[in-house]
Amino acid sequence: MIELTEALVLSRQINQSCLNKKIINVVVNQNPHKMAWLNKDINEYSKFLIGSSFKLAKSYGGMLEIDCEKCHLVFAEGVQLTYCDSLDSDLRHQLFIEFNDHTYFIAAVKMYGGIWCYNDVFDNPYYFIAKKKPSIFSTGFTLDYFSQLINESNESLSLKAFLATEQRIPGFGNGLCQDVLWKSKLHPKTKIRYLSKMDINRLYDSMIELLHEIVDSGGRDTEKDLYGNKGRYNTKMSLSGIELGCPECGSSILKESYLGGSIYTCPKCQIKQ
Ligand SMILES: [Zn+2]
């Protein structure tokens, strides 16, 4: 899943590898996927893209946008983006772009995800919110701003609901939520009304520190980057971390379903308040 850390890593990698190469071939929806969200007729994608090139990639929350000469491409959620110079015969994809140096940019939807193209206005509420709110990596995301987000929210929300739903923090999803809460020694089910000022400060610091660490490590080990490599940040509270136990105290990690996704917690380090 592209969360805000992956969107940032991918945008940097696209800027390093894919800019200013002339697009000579485009294939859209070769392998139709029920949950691939496309917003234009497939011929429109080709019309805008062929003969042009990528100019700049940037991220807004969990959304990745590539400015092209005649249009913009936007990717979100469970889209795997890959840049490569050879193709597997069994490759499935919903957007395939060939550059004039015979390298390829490919977007393939895993569970669900958006592969959008627009040339004027992108009428998508999630996109507007992601663009409008301050990024965690910007100076606008201060402790005051974060505390205010908590104070303005319904106090009966759990921490997971507060952090990872309703786009309060665009691009911050269930995956990032797990390690941030573990690092903060807070439980995903704790209601935000029980958070002390110290808890909020610790949560804020953990969030900023951890997200920078993940980006500096090229993403999480649960996701693949633009070149098909797993991120070097080893997730702790995840399916890949569960076998190792809690890195802090060695306890077995608990996995349970909560609010439409799995949560992973350490029973000793994260006590529900
Ligand atoms: Zn622990």
py3Dmol code that shows the C-alpha trace and the ligand (Angstrom):
import py3Dmol

protein = """\
ATOM      1  CA  MET A   1       0.000   0.000   0.000  1.00  0.00           C
ATOM      2  CA  ILE A   2       1.361   3.422  -0.909  1.00  0.00           C
ATOM      3  CA  GLU A   3       1.367   5.368   2.346  1.00  0.00           C
ATOM      4  CA  LEU A   4       3.033   8.742   2.721  1.00  0.00           C
ATOM      5  CA  THR A   5       6.520   7.299   3.210  1.00  0.00           C
ATOM      6  CA  GLU A   6       6.294   5.191   0.034  1.00  0.00           C
ATOM      7  CA  ALA A   7       4.839   8.085  -1.970  1.00  0.00           C
ATOM      8  CA  LEU A   8       7.830  10.222  -1.005  1.00  0.00           C
ATOM      9  CA  VAL A   9      10.394   7.485  -1.712  1.00  0.00           C
ATOM     10  CA  LEU A  10       8.786   6.659  -5.077  1.00  0.00           C
ATOM     11  CA  SER A  11       8.648  10.308  -6.119  1.00  0.00           C
ATOM     12  CA  ARG A  12      12.373  10.680  -5.427  1.00  0.00           C
ATOM     13  CA  GLN A  13      13.197   7.519  -7.347  1.00  0.00           C
ATOM     14  CA  ILE A  14      11.086   8.602 -10.332  1.00  0.00           C
ATOM     15  CA  ASN A  15      12.869  11.953 -10.335  1.00  0.00           C
ATOM     16  CA  GLN A  16      16.203  10.140 -10.297  1.00  0.00           C
ATOM     17  CA  SER A  17      15.435   7.645 -13.058  1.00  0.00           C
ATOM     18  CA  CYS A  18      12.502   8.535 -15.281  1.00  0.00           C
ATOM     19  CA  LEU A  19      12.509  12.233 -16.163  1.00  0.00           C
ATOM     20  CA  ASN A  20      12.791  13.667 -19.681  1.00  0.00           C
ATOM     21  CA  LYS A  21      12.692  10.345 -21.501  1.00  0.00           C
ATOM     22  CA  LYS A  22      10.405  10.396 -24.511  1.00  0.00           C
ATOM     23  CA  ILE A  23       7.395   8.102 -24.172  1.00  0.00           C
ATOM     24  CA  ILE A  24       7.074   5.936 -27.295  1.00  0.00           C
ATOM     25  CA  ASN A  25       4.472   3.369 -26.297  1.00  0.00           C
ATOM     26  CA  VAL A  26       1.555   3.228 -23.839  1.00  0.00           C
ATOM     27  CA  VAL A  27      -0.697   0.286 -22.995  1.00  0.00           C
ATOM     28  CA  VAL A  28      -3.622   0.850 -20.638  1.00  0.00           C
ATOM     29  CA  ASN A  29      -5.575  -1.846 -18.835  1.00  0.00           C
ATOM     30  CA  GLN A  30      -3.964  -4.794 -20.559  1.00  0.00           C
ATOM     31  CA  ASN A  31      -5.066  -6.939 -17.617  1.00  0.00           C
ATOM     32  CA  PRO A  32      -8.397  -5.488 -16.493  1.00  0.00           C
ATOM     33  CA  HIS A  33      -8.746  -5.378 -12.717  1.00  0.00           C
ATOM     34  CA  LYS A  34     -12.086  -4.766 -11.019  1.00  0.00           C
ATOM     35  CA  MET A  35     -10.496  -2.574  -8.399  1.00  0.00           C
ATOM     36  CA  ALA A  36      -8.241  -0.547 -10.685  1.00  0.00           C
ATOM     37  CA  TRP A  37      -9.642   2.964 -10.734  1.00  0.00           C
ATOM     38  CA  LEU A  38      -9.066   4.650 -14.089  1.00  0.00           C
ATOM     39  CA  ASN A  39     -10.723   8.002 -14.781  1.00  0.00           C
ATOM     40  CA  LYS A  40     -10.445   8.274 -18.549  1.00  0.00           C
ATOM     41  CA  ASP A  41     -11.108   6.251 -21.643  1.00  0.00           C
ATOM     42  CA  ILE A  42      -7.996   4.155 -22.193  1.00  0.00           C
ATOM     43  CA  ASN A  43      -7.255   5.884 -25.507  1.00  0.00           C
ATOM     44  CA  GLU A  44      -7.080   9.220 -23.709  1.00  0.00           C
ATOM     45  CA  TYR A  45      -4.118   8.088 -21.613  1.00  0.00           C
ATOM     46  CA  SER A  46      -2.172   7.233 -24.774  1.00  0.00           C
ATOM     47  CA  LYS A  47      -3.187  10.454 -26.482  1.00  0.00           C
ATOM     48  CA  PHE A  48      -1.787  12.577 -23.663  1.00  0.00           C
ATOM     49  CA  LEU A  49       1.294  10.494 -22.945  1.00  0.00           C
ATOM     50  CA  ILE A  50       2.792   9.367 -26.254  1.00  0.00           C
ATOM     51  CA  GLY A  51       5.476  11.752 -27.440  1.00  0.00           C
ATOM     52  CA  SER A  52       5.708  13.510 -24.078  1.00  0.00           C
ATOM     53  CA  SER A  53       7.845  12.812 -21.011  1.00  0.00           C
ATOM     54  CA  PHE A  54       7.790  12.881 -17.213  1.00  0.00           C
ATOM     55  CA  LYS A  55       8.816  16.294 -15.905  1.00  0.00           C
ATOM     56  CA  LEU A  56       8.530  16.037 -12.125  1.00  0.00           C
ATOM     57  CA  ALA A  57       7.223  13.593  -9.539  1.00  0.00           C
ATOM     58  CA  LYS A  58       5.935  14.726  -6.160  1.00  0.00           C
ATOM     59  CA  SER A  59       3.879  13.323  -3.324  1.00  0.00           C
ATOM     60  CA  TYR A  60       0.830  14.591  -1.471  1.00  0.00           C
ATOM     61  CA  GLY A  61       0.176  12.390   1.534  1.00  0.00           C
ATOM     62  CA  GLY A  62      -0.205   8.901   0.099  1.00  0.00           C
ATOM     63  CA  MET A  63      -0.753  10.166  -3.425  1.00  0.00           C
ATOM     64  CA  LEU A  64       1.998  10.250  -5.978  1.00  0.00           C
ATOM     65  CA  GLU A  65       1.726  12.689  -8.862  1.00  0.00           C
ATOM     66  CA  ILE A  66       3.835  12.858 -11.997  1.00  0.00           C
ATOM     67  CA  ASP A  67       3.702  16.033 -14.054  1.00  0.00           C
ATOM     68  CA  CYS A  68       4.027  15.147 -17.722  1.00  0.00           C
ATOM     69  CA  GLU A  69       4.200  17.564 -20.628  1.00  0.00           C
ATOM     70  CA  LYS A  70       0.508  17.354 -21.519  1.00  0.00           C
ATOM     71  CA  CYS A  71      -1.087  15.794 -18.446  1.00  0.00           C
ATOM     72  CA  HIS A  72      -0.586  14.621 -14.891  1.00  0.00           C
ATOM     73  CA  LEU A  73      -0.627  11.045 -13.643  1.00  0.00           C
ATOM     74  CA  VAL A  74      -1.763  10.313 -10.088  1.00  0.00           C
ATOM     75  CA  PHE A  75      -1.317   6.998  -8.282  1.00  0.00           C
ATOM     76  CA  ALA A  76      -2.690   5.948  -4.893  1.00  0.00           C
ATOM     77  CA  GLU A  77      -3.418   3.038  -2.559  1.00  0.00           C
ATOM     78  CA  GLY A  78      -2.379  -0.449  -3.641  1.00  0.00           C
ATOM     79  CA  VAL A  79      -0.584   0.300  -6.893  1.00  0.00           C
ATOM     80  CA  GLN A  80       2.824  -1.238  -7.453  1.00  0.00           C
ATOM     81  CA  LEU A  81       5.011   1.061  -9.544  1.00  0.00           C
ATOM     82  CA  THR A  82       8.048  -0.416 -11.241  1.00  0.00           C
ATOM     83  CA  TYR A  83      10.803   0.966 -13.440  1.00  0.00           C
ATOM     84  CA  CYS A  84      12.848  -1.643 -15.304  1.00  0.00           C
ATOM     85  CA  ASP A  85      14.783  -2.401 -18.475  1.00  0.00           C
ATOM     86  CA  SER A  86      13.521  -5.925 -19.096  1.00  0.00           C
ATOM     87  CA  LEU A  87      10.076  -7.463 -18.984  1.00  0.00           C
ATOM     88  CA  ASP A  88       8.776 -10.714 -17.512  1.00  0.00           C
ATOM     89  CA  SER A  89       6.465 -12.534 -19.915  1.00  0.00           C
ATOM     90  CA  ASP A  90       3.852 -13.056 -17.176  1.00  0.00           C
ATOM     91  CA  LEU A  91       3.810  -9.391 -16.152  1.00  0.00           C
ATOM     92  CA  ARG A  92       0.292  -8.088 -15.481  1.00  0.00           C
ATOM     93  CA  HIS A  93      -0.381  -4.373 -15.513  1.00  0.00           C
ATOM     94  CA  GLN A  94      -2.934  -1.624 -15.953  1.00  0.00           C
ATOM     95  CA  LEU A  95      -0.531   1.061 -17.194  1.00  0.00           C
ATOM     96  CA  PHE A  96       2.557   0.331 -19.236  1.00  0.00           C
ATOM     97  CA  ILE A  97       4.840   3.078 -20.514  1.00  0.00           C
ATOM     98  CA  GLU A  98       7.858   2.519 -22.735  1.00  0.00           C
ATOM     99  CA  PHE A  99      10.516   5.201 -22.994  1.00  0.00           C
ATOM    100  CA  ASN A 100      12.742   5.794 -26.016  1.00  0.00           C
ATOM    101  CA  ASP A 101      15.745   4.232 -24.245  1.00  0.00           C
ATOM    102  CA  HIS A 102      13.728   0.993 -23.978  1.00  0.00           C
ATOM    103  CA  THR A 103      13.167   1.205 -20.304  1.00  0.00           C
ATOM    104  CA  TYR A 104       9.688   0.781 -18.858  1.00  0.00           C
ATOM    105  CA  PHE A 105       7.458   2.340 -16.232  1.00  0.00           C
ATOM    106  CA  ILE A 106       4.701   0.008 -15.102  1.00  0.00           C
ATOM    107  CA  ALA A 107       1.726   0.394 -12.760  1.00  0.00           C
ATOM    108  CA  ALA A 108      -0.032  -2.728 -11.523  1.00  0.00           C
ATOM    109  CA  VAL A 109      -2.905  -2.737  -9.063  1.00  0.00           C
ATOM    110  CA  LYS A 110      -2.634  -5.248  -6.246  1.00  0.00           C
ATOM    111  CA  MET A 111      -5.855  -5.206  -4.182  1.00  0.00           C
ATOM    112  CA  TYR A 112      -7.209  -1.841  -5.238  1.00  0.00           C
ATOM    113  CA  GLY A 113      -5.798   1.465  -6.356  1.00  0.00           C
ATOM    114  CA  GLY A 114      -6.005   4.532  -8.543  1.00  0.00           C
ATOM    115  CA  ILE A 115      -4.195   5.147 -11.826  1.00  0.00           C
ATOM    116  CA  TRP A 116      -5.564   8.504 -12.846  1.00  0.00           C
ATOM    117  CA  CYS A 117      -4.733  10.932 -15.614  1.00  0.00           C
ATOM    118  CA  TYR A 118      -5.884  14.535 -15.833  1.00  0.00           C
ATOM    119  CA  ASN A 119      -4.880  17.571 -17.842  1.00  0.00           C
ATOM    120  CA  ASP A 120      -6.793  20.372 -16.184  1.00  0.00           C
ATOM    121  CA  VAL A 121      -8.424  19.796 -12.795  1.00  0.00           C
ATOM    122  CA  PHE A 122      -8.412  16.505 -10.921  1.00  0.00           C
ATOM    123  CA  ASP A 123     -11.791  16.389  -9.243  1.00  0.00           C
ATOM    124  CA  ASN A 124     -11.061  14.006  -6.397  1.00  0.00           C
ATOM    125  CA  PRO A 125     -11.782  14.943  -2.758  1.00  0.00           C
ATOM    126  CA  TYR A 126      -8.921  12.835  -1.356  1.00  0.00           C
ATOM    127  CA  TYR A 127      -6.496  14.574  -3.687  1.00  0.00           C
ATOM    128  CA  PHE A 128      -7.698  18.017  -2.572  1.00  0.00           C
ATOM    129  CA  ILE A 129      -7.394  17.112   1.102  1.00  0.00           C
ATOM    130  CA  ALA A 130      -3.941  15.589   0.609  1.00  0.00           C
ATOM    131  CA  LYS A 131      -2.765  18.723  -1.198  1.00  0.00           C
ATOM    132  CA  LYS A 132      -4.279  21.122   1.302  1.00  0.00           C
ATOM    133  CA  LYS A 133      -3.151  19.661   4.620  1.00  0.00           C
ATOM    134  CA  PRO A 134       0.446  20.038   5.814  1.00  0.00           C
ATOM    135  CA  SER A 135       2.674  17.058   5.146  1.00  0.00           C
ATOM    136  CA  ILE A 136       4.276  15.379   8.142  1.00  0.00           C
ATOM    137  CA  PHE A 137       7.578  16.154   6.412  1.00  0.00           C
ATOM    138  CA  SER A 138       6.842  19.866   6.236  1.00  0.00           C
ATOM    139  CA  THR A 139       7.424  22.550   8.848  1.00  0.00           C
ATOM    140  CA  GLY A 140       3.651  23.088   9.007  1.00  0.00           C
ATOM    141  CA  PHE A 141       3.130  19.789  10.820  1.00  0.00           C
ATOM    142  CA  THR A 142       4.002  21.104  14.262  1.00  0.00           C
ATOM    143  CA  LEU A 143       3.211  19.712  17.695  1.00  0.00           C
ATOM    144  CA  ASP A 144       0.595  22.458  18.045  1.00  0.00           C
ATOM    145  CA  TYR A 145      -1.030  21.450  14.771  1.00  0.00           C
ATOM    146  CA  PHE A 146      -1.052  17.781  15.801  1.00  0.00           C
ATOM    147  CA  SER A 147      -2.427  18.543  19.287  1.00  0.00           C
ATOM    148  CA  GLN A 148      -5.145  20.643  17.694  1.00  0.00           C
ATOM    149  CA  LEU A 149      -6.089  17.758  15.381  1.00  0.00           C
ATOM    150  CA  ILE A 150      -6.581  15.594  18.462  1.00  0.00           C
ATOM    151  CA  ASN A 151      -8.517  18.253  20.357  1.00  0.00           C
ATOM    152  CA  GLU A 152     -10.854  18.858  17.424  1.00  0.00           C
ATOM    153  CA  SER A 153     -11.658  15.158  17.015  1.00  0.00           C
ATOM    154  CA  ASN A 154     -14.357  13.162  18.725  1.00  0.00           C
ATOM    155  CA  GLU A 155     -12.801  12.094  22.017  1.00  0.00           C
ATOM    156  CA  SER A 156     -14.326   8.622  21.804  1.00  0.00           C
ATOM    157  CA  LEU A 157     -12.221   7.784  18.747  1.00  0.00           C
ATOM    158  CA  SER A 158      -9.570   5.165  19.270  1.00  0.00           C
ATOM    159  CA  LEU A 159      -5.997   6.011  18.351  1.00  0.00           C
ATOM    160  CA  LYS A 160      -6.132   3.827  15.254  1.00  0.00           C
ATOM    161  CA  ALA A 161      -9.365   5.489  14.105  1.00  0.00           C
ATOM    162  CA  PHE A 162      -7.914   8.927  14.766  1.00  0.00           C
ATOM    163  CA  LEU A 163      -4.589   8.298  13.045  1.00  0.00           C
ATOM    164  CA  ALA A 164      -5.480   6.095  10.123  1.00  0.00           C
ATOM    165  CA  THR A 165      -8.995   6.982   8.973  1.00  0.00           C
ATOM    166  CA  GLU A 166     -10.823   9.987   7.519  1.00  0.00           C
ATOM    167  CA  GLN A 167      -7.638  11.480   6.040  1.00  0.00           C
ATOM    168  CA  ARG A 168      -6.913  13.486   9.192  1.00  0.00           C
ATOM    169  CA  ILE A 169      -3.283  12.876   8.333  1.00  0.00           C
ATOM    170  CA  PRO A 170      -3.284  12.197   4.581  1.00  0.00           C
ATOM    171  CA  GLY A 171      -1.293   9.140   3.601  1.00  0.00           C
ATOM    172  CA  PHE A 172      -0.910   7.885   7.156  1.00  0.00           C
ATOM    173  CA  GLY A 173      -2.544   4.469   7.045  1.00  0.00           C
ATOM    174  CA  ASN A 174      -2.860   1.297   9.042  1.00  0.00           C
ATOM    175  CA  GLY A 175       0.623   0.072   8.135  1.00  0.00           C
ATOM    176  CA  LEU A 176       2.507   3.091   9.501  1.00  0.00           C
ATOM    177  CA  CYS A 177       0.120   3.288  12.449  1.00  0.00           C
ATOM    178  CA  GLN A 178       1.401  -0.024  13.886  1.00  0.00           C
ATOM    179  CA  ASP A 179       5.060   0.859  14.407  1.00  0.00           C
ATOM    180  CA  VAL A 180       4.349   4.475  15.362  1.00  0.00           C
ATOM    181  CA  LEU A 181       2.021   3.367  18.170  1.00  0.00           C
ATOM    182  CA  TRP A 182       4.440   0.683  19.310  1.00  0.00           C
ATOM    183  CA  LYS A 183       7.288   3.213  19.421  1.00  0.00           C
ATOM    184  CA  SER A 184       5.012   5.571  21.373  1.00  0.00           C
ATOM    185  CA  LYS A 185       4.028   2.769  23.782  1.00  0.00           C
ATOM    186  CA  LEU A 186       0.372   3.410  23.056  1.00  0.00           C
ATOM    187  CA  HIS A 187      -2.355   0.910  22.164  1.00  0.00           C
ATOM    188  CA  PRO A 188      -4.375   1.295  18.932  1.00  0.00           C
ATOM    189  CA  LYS A 189      -7.632   0.812  20.860  1.00  0.00           C
ATOM    190  CA  THR A 190      -6.919   3.500  23.475  1.00  0.00           C
ATOM    191  CA  LYS A 191      -9.484   6.305  23.205  1.00  0.00           C
ATOM    192  CA  ILE A 192      -7.924   9.665  22.483  1.00  0.00           C
ATOM    193  CA  ARG A 193      -9.720  11.148  25.527  1.00  0.00           C
ATOM    194  CA  TYR A 194      -7.288   9.233  27.748  1.00  0.00           C
ATOM    195  CA  LEU A 195      -4.155  10.723  26.208  1.00  0.00           C
ATOM    196  CA  SER A 196      -2.142  12.940  28.510  1.00  0.00           C
ATOM    197  CA  LYS A 197      -0.122  15.862  27.210  1.00  0.00           C
ATOM    198  CA  MET A 198       2.977  13.708  27.640  1.00  0.00           C
ATOM    199  CA  ASP A 199       1.397  10.899  25.588  1.00  0.00           C
ATOM    200  CA  ILE A 200       0.597  13.344  22.788  1.00  0.00           C
ATOM    201  CA  ASN A 201       4.137  14.752  22.810  1.00  0.00           C
ATOM    202  CA  ARG A 202       5.607  11.253  22.737  1.00  0.00           C
ATOM    203  CA  LEU A 203       3.291  10.184  19.916  1.00  0.00           C
ATOM    204  CA  TYR A 204       4.187  13.261  17.884  1.00  0.00           C
ATOM    205  CA  ASP A 205       7.942  12.790  18.402  1.00  0.00           C
ATOM    206  CA  SER A 206       7.753   9.077  17.579  1.00  0.00           C
ATOM    207  CA  MET A 207       5.770   9.761  14.455  1.00  0.00           C
ATOM    208  CA  ILE A 208       8.169  12.375  13.085  1.00  0.00           C
ATOM    209  CA  GLU A 209      11.264  10.366  14.002  1.00  0.00           C
ATOM    210  CA  LEU A 210       9.987   7.049  12.654  1.00  0.00           C
ATOM    211  CA  LEU A 211       8.660   8.402   9.373  1.00  0.00           C
ATOM    212  CA  HIS A 212      11.986  10.087   8.650  1.00  0.00           C
ATOM    213  CA  GLU A 213      13.786   6.841   9.484  1.00  0.00           C
ATOM    214  CA  ILE A 214      11.527   4.907   7.090  1.00  0.00           C
ATOM    215  CA  VAL A 215      12.072   7.359   4.232  1.00  0.00           C
ATOM    216  CA  ASP A 216      15.832   7.453   4.874  1.00  0.00           C
ATOM    217  CA  SER A 217      15.802   3.633   4.676  1.00  0.00           C
ATOM    218  CA  GLY A 218      14.066   3.667   1.296  1.00  0.00           C
ATOM    219  CA  GLY A 219      10.706   2.537   2.674  1.00  0.00           C
ATOM    220  CA  ARG A 220       9.333  -0.384   4.667  1.00  0.00           C
ATOM    221  CA  ASP A 221      10.254  -4.053   4.181  1.00  0.00           C
ATOM    222  CA  THR A 222       6.587  -4.805   3.542  1.00  0.00           C
ATOM    223  CA  GLU A 223       6.635  -2.776   0.305  1.00  0.00           C
ATOM    224  CA  LYS A 224       8.664  -2.795  -2.896  1.00  0.00           C
ATOM    225  CA  ASP A 225      10.245   0.327  -4.293  1.00  0.00           C
ATOM    226  CA  LEU A 226      10.435   1.498  -7.913  1.00  0.00           C
ATOM    227  CA  TYR A 227      13.245  -0.955  -8.692  1.00  0.00           C
ATOM    228  CA  GLY A 228      11.495  -3.964  -7.141  1.00  0.00           C
ATOM    229  CA  ASN A 229      13.553  -3.919  -3.943  1.00  0.00           C
ATOM    230  CA  LYS A 230      12.043  -4.190  -0.495  1.00  0.00           C
ATOM    231  CA  GLY A 231      12.495  -1.148   1.709  1.00  0.00           C
ATOM    232  CA  ARG A 232      15.329  -1.412   4.235  1.00  0.00           C
ATOM    233  CA  TYR A 233      13.235  -0.359   7.223  1.00  0.00           C
ATOM    234  CA  ASN A 234      12.366  -3.531   9.123  1.00  0.00           C
ATOM    235  CA  THR A 235       8.801  -3.253  10.339  1.00  0.00           C
ATOM    236  CA  LYS A 236       8.302  -4.422  13.895  1.00  0.00           C
ATOM    237  CA  MET A 237       4.544  -4.670  14.326  1.00  0.00           C
ATOM    238  CA  SER A 238       3.734  -6.451  11.069  1.00  0.00           C
ATOM    239  CA  LEU A 239       3.476  -9.897   9.566  1.00  0.00           C
ATOM    240  CA  SER A 240       7.219  -9.837   8.906  1.00  0.00           C
ATOM    241  CA  GLY A 241       8.042  -8.710  12.460  1.00  0.00           C
ATOM    242  CA  ILE A 242       5.677 -11.055  14.260  1.00  0.00           C
ATOM    243  CA  GLU A 243       8.083 -14.028  14.315  1.00  0.00           C
ATOM    244  CA  LEU A 244      10.820 -12.018  16.015  1.00  0.00           C
ATOM    245  CA  GLY A 245       8.638 -10.791  18.870  1.00  0.00           C
ATOM    246  CA  CYS A 246       8.791  -7.338  20.400  1.00  0.00           C
ATOM    247  CA  PRO A 247      12.292  -5.857  19.826  1.00  0.00           C
ATOM    248  CA  GLU A 248      11.986  -4.001  23.145  1.00  0.00           C
ATOM    249  CA  CYS A 249      10.924  -6.738  25.585  1.00  0.00           C
ATOM    250  CA  GLY A 250      10.827  -9.990  23.591  1.00  0.00           C
ATOM    251  CA  SER A 251       7.108 -10.632  24.178  1.00  0.00           C
ATOM    252  CA  SER A 252       5.076 -12.422  21.534  1.00  0.00           C
ATOM    253  CA  ILE A 253       3.311  -9.949  19.299  1.00  0.00           C
ATOM    254  CA  LEU A 254      -0.490 -10.121  19.246  1.00  0.00           C
ATOM    255  CA  LYS A 255      -2.315  -9.905  15.954  1.00  0.00           C
ATOM    256  CA  GLU A 256      -6.021  -9.143  15.810  1.00  0.00           C
ATOM    257  CA  SER A 257      -8.593  -7.624  13.489  1.00  0.00           C
ATOM    258  CA  TYR A 258      -9.695  -4.119  14.327  1.00  0.00           C
ATOM    259  CA  LEU A 259     -11.489  -1.457  12.265  1.00  0.00           C
ATOM    260  CA  GLY A 260     -11.106  -3.173   8.924  1.00  0.00           C
ATOM    261  CA  GLY A 261      -7.488  -4.280   9.162  1.00  0.00           C
ATOM    262  CA  SER A 262      -5.004  -6.138  11.315  1.00  0.00           C
ATOM    263  CA  ILE A 263      -3.394  -4.565  14.333  1.00  0.00           C
ATOM    264  CA  TYR A 264      -0.180  -5.845  15.889  1.00  0.00           C
ATOM    265  CA  THR A 265       0.658  -5.004  19.474  1.00  0.00           C
ATOM    266  CA  CYS A 266       3.061  -5.916  22.247  1.00  0.00           C
ATOM    267  CA  PRO A 267       1.064  -6.922  25.337  1.00  0.00           C
ATOM    268  CA  LYS A 268       3.747  -5.535  27.663  1.00  0.00           C
ATOM    269  CA  CYS A 269       4.835  -2.339  25.920  1.00  0.00           C
ATOM    270  CA  GLN A 270       1.413  -1.185  24.758  1.00  0.00           C
ATOM    271  CA  ILE A 271      -1.176  -1.221  27.514  1.00  0.00           C
ATOM    272  CA  LYS A 272      -4.670  -0.140  26.519  1.00  0.00           C
ATOM    273  CA  GLN A 273      -5.700   2.843  28.653  1.00  0.00           C
TER     274      GLN A 273
END
"""
ligand_1 = """\
1
ZN
Zn 7.328 -5.159 24.154
"""
view = py3Dmol.view(width=600, height=400)
view.addModel(protein, "pdb")
view.setStyle({"model": 0}, {"cartoon": {"style": "trace"}})
view.addModel(ligand_1, "xyz")
view.setStyle({"model": 1}, {"stick": {}})
view.zoomTo()
view.show()
